[in-house]
Amino acid sequence: MGKGLSNPTVLKPMVTTSHILIGRITGAHGIRGAVKLTSFAAIPADIASYGPLGASHGGVIEILRLKPAKDEFIADLKGVTDRNAAEALKGTELFVVRERLPVPESEEFYLADLIGKDVLADGKILGRVAGIQNFGAGELLELATGALLPVVFVTGVAETIAVDLPQGFLDEADVLPRGQNGRP
């Protein structure tokens, strides 16, 4: 949560209004069942304070211990006691029930709040948000058409989302179709 686009990041297809994507298990660590975990919380270590988390495979994941590591965390999970069990969880997305998260303050929002809204830039409706992607260089709004918009800043969230795009992104002279990375 924060001003503009900030964590927790919400990606499709597991987007609902009641569950927010808060983390992802990225692999196993060691032989005793620890996992590598990426947190999307505004304060990354807070992921352990939200209690049991829903898992994309339909189960529940409970973090027993969380230790910072380079760019992620090492976590011990309830019921995961060996490397094979930890490896089986690789790629599992972790969700928190929205009611357990703090209420956003004025001018703050969760990325999940953008899903399903129309995007307005330079006075033009560009399409409806189907998902949010982040490949490490910032958030991209994925429209229902499949187009990805590199957003500099979300300036307003209501029935439509007002966004600032990189300078020249919508220039009339730019008639070449854009690829997935937003470039011609």
C-alpha positions as CSV (number, residue, x, y, z in Angstrom):
1,M,0.0,0.0,0.0
2,G,1.2,3.5,-0.7
3,K,0.9,6.5,-2.9
4,G,0.5,5.5,-6.6
5,L,1.4,2.0,-7.7
6,S,2.8,0.1,-4.7
7,N,2.9,-3.2,-3.1
8,P,1.1,-5.5,-2.4
9,T,1.2,-6.4,-6.1
10,V,-1.8,-8.2,-7.6
11,L,-1.4,-10.3,-10.6
12,K,-4.0,-12.2,-12.7
13,P,-5.6,-14.8,-12.8
14,M,-6.0,-15.1,-9.0
15,V,-7.5,-11.7,-8.5
16,T,-10.6,-11.3,-6.3
17,T,-11.8,-8.4,-4.2
18,S,-11.6,-10.4,-1.0
19,H,-8.1,-11.8,-1.4
20,I,-4.9,-9.9,-2.1
21,L,-1.7,-11.5,-3.5
22,I,0.8,-10.9,-0.7
23,G,3.7,-13.2,-1.7
24,R,5.1,-16.1,-3.7
25,I,7.3,-19.1,-2.8
26,T,10.2,-19.1,-5.2
27,G,12.0,-22.3,-4.2
28,A,13.4,-24.5,-1.6
29,H,16.3,-23.6,0.8
30,G,18.4,-26.2,2.4
31,I,17.4,-29.8,3.3
32,R,15.0,-29.2,6.3
33,G,12.0,-27.8,4.4
34,A,12.7,-24.1,4.4
35,V,11.5,-22.1,1.4
36,K,12.6,-18.9,-0.4
37,L,9.7,-16.4,-0.2
38,T,9.1,-13.1,-2.0
39,S,6.8,-10.7,-0.1
40,F,4.7,-8.0,-1.9
41,A,3.7,-6.3,1.4
42,A,4.5,-2.6,1.7
43,I,6.7,-3.6,4.6
44,P,8.0,-7.0,3.4
45,A,8.4,-8.6,6.8
46,D,4.8,-8.0,7.6
47,I,3.8,-11.0,5.5
48,A,4.4,-13.2,8.6
49,S,2.0,-11.1,10.7
50,Y,-1.1,-11.7,8.6
51,G,-1.7,-15.2,10.0
52,P,-2.4,-18.2,7.8
53,L,-2.3,-17.4,4.1
54,G,-4.4,-18.9,1.4
55,A,-2.3,-20.7,-1.3
56,S,-2.9,-20.8,-5.0
57,H,-3.2,-24.6,-4.8
58,G,-6.2,-24.2,-2.5
59,G,-4.5,-25.0,0.8
60,V,-3.4,-22.9,3.7
61,I,0.2,-21.8,4.4
62,E,1.3,-20.7,7.9
63,I,4.7,-19.0,8.3
64,L,6.4,-20.1,11.5
65,R,9.7,-18.2,11.1
66,L,10.9,-15.6,8.6
67,K,14.5,-14.6,8.1
68,P,15.7,-11.9,5.7
69,A,17.9,-13.0,2.8
70,K,19.2,-11.2,-0.3
71,D,16.1,-9.8,-2.1
72,E,13.7,-12.2,-0.3
73,F,13.1,-14.2,2.8
74,I,13.9,-17.7,4.1
75,A,10.8,-19.1,5.7
76,D,9.9,-22.1,7.8
77,L,6.4,-23.2,7.1
78,K,4.1,-25.3,9.3
79,G,4.0,-28.9,8.1
80,V,6.9,-28.5,5.7
81,T,9.8,-30.5,7.1
82,D,11.9,-31.7,4.1
83,R,13.3,-30.4,0.9
84,N,10.9,-32.4,-1.3
85,A,7.9,-30.8,0.4
86,A,9.5,-27.4,0.0
87,E,10.3,-27.9,-3.7
88,A,6.7,-28.9,-4.3
89,L,5.6,-25.5,-3.2
90,K,7.8,-23.6,-5.7
91,G,5.6,-21.0,-7.5
92,T,2.8,-21.1,-5.0
93,E,1.2,-17.7,-4.7
94,L,0.1,-16.6,-1.2
95,F,-3.0,-14.6,-0.5
96,V,-4.3,-12.7,2.5
97,V,-7.9,-11.9,3.2
98,R,-8.4,-8.2,2.5
99,E,-10.0,-7.6,5.9
100,R,-6.7,-8.5,7.6
101,L,-4.9,-5.6,5.8
102,P,-4.8,-2.0,6.9
103,V,-7.5,0.2,5.4
104,P,-5.7,2.4,2.8
105,E,-5.3,6.0,3.8
106,S,-6.4,9.0,1.6
107,E,-4.8,8.8,-1.8
108,E,-3.7,5.2,-1.2
109,F,-5.1,2.0,-2.7
110,Y,-4.3,-1.6,-3.3
111,L,-3.5,-2.7,-6.8
112,A,-6.5,-5.1,-6.6
113,D,-8.6,-1.9,-6.6
114,L,-7.6,-1.2,-10.2
115,I,-8.8,-4.5,-11.7
116,G,-11.9,-4.0,-13.8
117,K,-11.6,-0.2,-14.1
118,D,-11.2,1.8,-17.3
119,V,-7.8,3.5,-17.8
120,L,-7.8,7.2,-18.8
121,A,-4.7,8.9,-20.2
122,D,-4.4,12.2,-22.0
123,G,-8.2,12.4,-22.2
124,K,-8.6,9.0,-23.9
125,I,-10.0,5.8,-22.5
126,L,-7.4,3.2,-23.3
127,G,-9.2,0.1,-22.1
128,R,-10.1,-1.9,-19.0
129,V,-7.6,-3.3,-16.5
130,A,-7.5,-7.1,-16.6
131,G,-4.3,-7.5,-14.4
132,I,-1.1,-6.0,-13.1
133,Q,2.3,-7.2,-14.1
134,N,5.7,-6.5,-12.6
135,F,8.8,-7.9,-14.1
136,G,11.1,-6.0,-11.9
137,A,11.2,-2.6,-13.5
138,G,7.8,-1.3,-12.3
139,E,4.1,-2.1,-12.6
140,L,2.5,-2.5,-16.0
141,L,-1.3,-2.3,-16.3
142,E,-2.5,-5.2,-18.5
143,L,-5.6,-4.3,-20.4
144,A,-8.3,-6.7,-21.5
145,T,-7.0,-6.3,-25.1
146,G,-3.6,-7.7,-23.9
147,A,-1.8,-4.4,-24.2
148,L,0.6,-3.5,-21.4
149,L,0.8,0.1,-20.3
150,P,4.0,1.3,-18.4
151,V,2.5,3.5,-15.8
152,V,4.6,6.4,-14.4
153,F,2.0,7.2,-11.7
154,V,-1.7,6.6,-11.0
155,T,-3.2,10.1,-10.4
156,G,-6.7,9.1,-9.4
157,V,-8.8,6.0,-8.7
158,A,-12.6,6.1,-9.1
159,E,-14.7,4.4,-11.7
160,T,-11.9,5.2,-14.2
161,I,-8.2,5.3,-13.4
162,A,-6.3,8.4,-14.4
163,V,-2.7,7.6,-15.2
164,D,0.4,9.3,-16.3
165,L,2.2,7.4,-19.1
166,P,5.8,7.9,-20.2
167,Q,6.2,11.1,-22.3
168,G,5.4,10.4,-26.0
169,F,3.8,7.0,-25.3
170,L,0.5,7.9,-27.0
171,D,2.0,10.2,-29.8
172,E,0.0,10.2,-33.0
173,A,3.2,9.8,-34.9
174,D,3.8,6.5,-33.2
175,V,1.6,4.3,-35.5
176,L,3.5,1.0,-35.2
177,P,1.7,-1.6,-33.2
178,R,3.2,-2.2,-29.8
179,G,4.5,-5.5,-28.6
180,Q,4.1,-6.9,-25.1
181,N,6.8,-4.7,-23.7
182,G,5.0,-1.6,-24.9
183,R,7.7,-0.9,-27.5
184,P,7.1,-0.8,-31.3
